[in-house]
Amino acid sequence: MTATTTPDLTKVHGIMQYALLIAGQADDRHERSLSPIHLIKYLYLADLDHARFHNGQTFTGIDWTFHHFGPWSTVAYQQIEPALSSLGASKSKTQSQYGEQDWVRWSYSAERDQVVQVGQGLPLEIRKTIEHYVSKYHNNTTAMLHDIYATPPMLQAAPGEELDFSVMIAQPKEAQEAHVPYVKRLSPKQRKVLKTGMAELRERFQQRMERAGRSTHVASGRYDAVFEQGVEWLDNLAGAPFPDGEVEVRFSDEIWKSVARSGDVLS
C-alpha cells in the first residue's frame, strides 16, 4: 500500500483552482460550474496520472480511500472552501430534490492571463492532465465516475480500503520481435517463384479432380424434425429458463478482490 504522507495543501489548492478556471473557459455556460464531487475527482485524476510516471507516487500526498463508488479524501473535501474562496470564486446552492443536503456549485469566470498565472504554480504535466480531463468531462458526473471507478487503484481495492497507487507503476515488458509474415520476408525473386509454384499446384490439383470425375459443392443445411430435436436438447443442457420478474441477487464480499474485477491473471 502507499505509505501515509502529509498532503501538500498548496498543491491541492492549486489543482482545484486551476480545474475551476479551465472549466470557466467552456463555451457552454452550463459546463462552467463544478461541484465538490467534480473537484475531488479531478484532484484524484491528477494524482493518478502523476503516479503513472513517478514510481507510484501521487502529486498531492493525499491518502485516498474507496468510498461508495469512487475515490474519496476528507482532507480534499475540507480544502474546497478555502481554496476557491481565496480565488474569489462564486458559490451557489440549490435544494436537492432527494431531500438531502443542498447541491453546491462553484464557478469563476477569469481572463486568460489569470488562468495562466494560476497555472504557473503547477508543473506542466499536471496542468496538461487537468486541461485534458476537464475538457473531457466538464461537469458530467456520470461519465466521470464511470471511468474513474475502472481505474487500477479502484479495481484493486474493496470499499473502505486505502487506494494503492503503486499499481500504476509501468511494468517493464520483454522486448519482443515484431512478427513479420513469411511472404513479406521473401525477396521479390523468391515471391515470384512461390507464386508460380502455387499456380502450378492449383492447376495439377484441378486436373486430378477432373480425371477422377470429382467436383466440390456445399450442401445446404437439413432443418427437419431431427434438427429441431437436437436444438431443443442443447437448450435443455442450460437448465430451466430464467424466471420473469424481479429477483434479488447477492454477491460475496470476495468479489472485490476477484480476478474478474481486477483483471489480474491467475498464476
Secondary structure, DSSP 8 states (H G I E B T S, - for coil): --------HHHHHHHHHHHHHHHTT-SSGGGSEE-HHHHHHHHHHHHHHHHHHTTT--SS----EEETTEEE-HHHHHTHHHHHHHHT-EEEEE--TTSSS-EEEEE----HHHHHHHHTTS-HHHHHHHHHHHHHHTT-HHHHHHHHHTSHHHHT--TT-B--GGGGS------------TGGGS-HHHHHHHHHHHHHHHHHHHHHHHHTT----------SHHHHHHHHHHHHTT-S---SS-------GGGGG-HHHH-----
